[in-house]
Amino acid sequence: MHRIRRKEDAAGRRPGRGPLSRLAASLAAVTLIGSAVPAIASAASVITISGATASFPLVQLLAHKYSKLEHNRVTFRVSQGGSTVGVNDVDAGRVTIADVSRDPLPTDPAGLDFYPIAEYGICIVTNKSNPVASLNEAQIQAIFEAKDKEWSQVPGASASGPIDLISRTSTAGVLTNFKTLFLANKSVAATATEAPSEGQLAQDVANDPRGIGFLSNYRADQGTVNSVAYNGVACTRANVASGQYTATARFYEVTKGPATGAAANFISWIRTSKAARKIISTEWVPVKAS
């Protein structure tokens, strides 16, 4: 399996390198905890996973399918918390795999292996009553750095009054990607409200006529918010797959050291099987295994 692993320097550190209703119904039906496993599977391998909220819907679907294919010989416990939480959990041995929604960072613990599994788009979103059509990089920077504080300063906006910035907490990998892709690595203004999950950010924007935030294309495509085009290109799965939409990032499965045993088999299945690629292709873009 292809993975990203950074080399250690002399001090032992590692430098950084540079259809929907059916899907939602499937997610609602997924329960992947030990108590849901039939008694005949009591000796099953249990893979524990924590991390990114953006990749949680995808990983739930993949884990559910894999468990069925393995006749519950492999079961899963999947939790959220953010990419940083997942990285720290897997490094400390609290989980088998971390779900991470951003590239490896120089500050990540040494000895972690990053296996890319899917590509996704990061979308700017507004309230549906304020259907901003498109924004460019300079406009997005002016908004999220609070240089432009009123909707009257934003072309195409129908909202009035102050702009309510809604961001993510510091543990979110999507926030890291957002700053890299849209803000030239600058920070979102300190006046922004911070949502602890993708679902909460989507809800906050949906409930606030003056709100603006950012989501993965899966969450942005749920119909609760307005997805804003970037440089005139709509933030959709199709445009991510074609390369027309450029604000894209990757989901990773991360292990401490090379993946082994049940975890290695699961990750290999995600990256090589037609069944997994079919699931990924519903809302995300598969990454070619190499």
N, C-alpha and C positions, 0 to 999 in steps of 0.2 A: 504494500500500500504506500502510495505517496504521502509523505507528511512533511511538515515544516519543523525543523529543529535547529535551534541556533547553536553555534559553537561557543564554547566557553573561552573567555579571555584568561589572562594570566592570574587574575584574582578569582577565577571561578564563576564570573558573571557571564551573562549571555546578552550580546547586543541585539537590538531589534532589526527586523527586516520590513528594509523597506519592501367544478362548477360551484357557486359558493355556498348555497343552501345545503347541499349534500355534504360539503366539507364541514360546515358548522355543525350539522347533525352528527357527523362522525365524531367530531371532537367532543361533543356533549356526551356521547355514549361511552367514551373511553375511560376506564378505571384501571389503573396499572399499579395496584398496590398488592402486597402479599396476601391480604385477607380475601381478595377476589379470586385467588388462584385455587383451583380444585385440589382436594386433598391428595390426589394421585400425583400432584406436582410438588409435593412437599420437599423433595430433594433437588428441586430445580436450582439452576444458577440464578442469582439475583444480581442484576446490574443497577446500581444506584447512580443517578444523574442529577446534577443541579446546575443552575446558571441562568442564561439569558432568557428574558421573557419574550423577546422577539422570535426566537426559534422554538419556543415551547410548543406551539400548536403543531409544527412540523415534526418535532421529535416525538410527541405523543402519538401521532399517526404512524410514524415509522416503528416505534416500539410496539404498538398494538398489533400491527401487521406481522412483525417478526415473531412476537410471542405466539401468535396463532400458527404461523408456519412451523414453529418449533414445538407445537402441541404442548405449550406451557412448560417446556423443559427449561426455558429461559424466561424469567419474569423481570419486571422493571418497577422501580420507584423513582419517579421523576418529579423534581421540585424546581421552583423558580427562585429568583433573588437578584439576578443580574450577572453579567459576565465576570465581574471581579469576584463575586461570591463563589461562582463555579470554579474559577482558577484557584482561589485560596482553598476551597474544599478539596479539590483533587490533589493539590500539592500536599495537604495535610493528611491525605488518606481517608477523608470522611466520605468520599464518593468514588465510584469507579471511573466516571467520565464527567467532564465539565462541558456544558454547552456554552459556546462563546460566539458572540455576534460581531466581533471585530478581529482585526489582524493581531498577531503577537506584538507585545510591547516590550521595550527594553526593561521595564520595571517588573515584568512577569518573573516568577521564580524560575530558577535554573532547572533543567531536566524535564521540561514539559514538551510533549509532542502534539502538534496541531494538525489535524486531519480535515481538510476542507470538504464539505458535503453539499453545499448549495450556495447560490448567489441570489441576492435580493436587492430591490431598490429602496432607497430612502426618500420618502415623499414629504413635501411640505403640505400641511393640512390646515384648513380653516373651517369655521362653522358653515353649515349648509346655507344659512341665510346670508352669507357673505362669500359668494362664489368667485373669488379671485381666480382669474383664468391662468395666468402665468407670471412667474417672477424670474429675474435673472440673478446672477451671483451677487452683484453689487446691491440690489434691492434686498435680497435675503440678509446680507451682512448688515445693512443699515437697520433692518427690523430687529434682528436678533441681538445685535449689539446695542440696541436702544438708542441709536442715533436718530431714527425716525420713531417717534412715540405716538403719533396719531394716525388713524386710518385714512384721514384726508391726505396724507402724504404718500399713500400707496396707490399706484395706478390700478384701476379696475375694481377697487374695493367699494362695496356698498355699505359697509359698516361705518359708523361714526364714533367719535370719541377715542379714548386711549386704546392702544394695542395691548392686549393681555398676552404676554409671552408665557407659554407652557413648555417646559423642558423636562428632562429626565434627571434622576439622581445620578451621582457620580459613579455608581457601580455599573451603569448601563453601557454596554458596548455600542449600542446605536448612537448614544450621545458622543462617544469618541469618534465614530465614523462621521457623524453630522458635522462636528467641528473641523475634521480633516477635509471633508468634501465640499462644504459650503462656506466655512468661516476662516479658511486659511489658518487653521489650528488656533484661532482665537476662541475665547470663552463666550458662552451665552451670558447676557447681562444678568447681574446679580438680582435684579428685580423680578426675574422669571419665577413662576411657580414650578416646583419640581414634582413630577409624578413618579411613583415607584415602579410602574409597570407600563407596558404598551397599552393594555386594556384601560388602565386608569387615565392615561393621557388622551386616548380616543374619546373616553367619556367626558373628560373635562372640556375638550374642544367642542364636542357635540352639545354641551350644556351652556357654552359661553358664546354669545353672538359676536363678541370682540376677540375671541381666542384664536391663537395660531400656534402650531407646534409641528412636530415631525414624527413620522411613523414608518415602519416597514410597509412595503406595498401590499402585503396580505391584510394588515389591519386597516390600511387606508382604503382598501377596496370593499369594505364591509357595508358601505352605504350609509354610515352614520355621520360622515364628515365629507367636506369638499377636498378633493385631491388637486393640488395646484401643479400645473405643468412647470417644468424647469427649462428655461431657455426655449419655450414653445413646444417641448416634447412632453407628452403625458407620462406620468409615473405609473406604468402598467407592467405586468409580468411580461407581456409580449414585447414591449419596448426594451425591457431589461435583457431579454433573451436575444434580441436582434442587435443589441449594442447601441441603439439609438439613444436610450436613456443612460446617461453617463454617471449619475450619482448612485453607484452600486457598491455593495460590500459582500462579504462572505460569512456564512455560518461554519463553525468548526466543531468537531468533537475533539476533546483534548484529554490526553492521558498523562500520567506521570511516568515518564519513560515510554518506550515503544509499547503499543497496545498488545496485550497478551490474552489468551484464553477466550472466554465468552465475549469480552469487550472487543477483542480483535476481530472475532467472527462477525459481530454485529456491525462494526464500522466497515469492514470489508463488504458486507451485504449491502449496506447503504450506498457504497460507492460503486458497486459493480452490478447489482441485480436489476433486472428489468422491473420487478415489482416495486423496488424502492424508487427508482427513477420515475416511474409512473406517478407515485405519490408526490414526489418533489415537484414534478412538472405541472401539478394542478395550480399552484400559486407561486412557485419559486423556480429557479433554474438549476438543474443538476450541474455538478462540477465533474468534468471528465477525470476518471482515475488514471494515474500514470505510474 
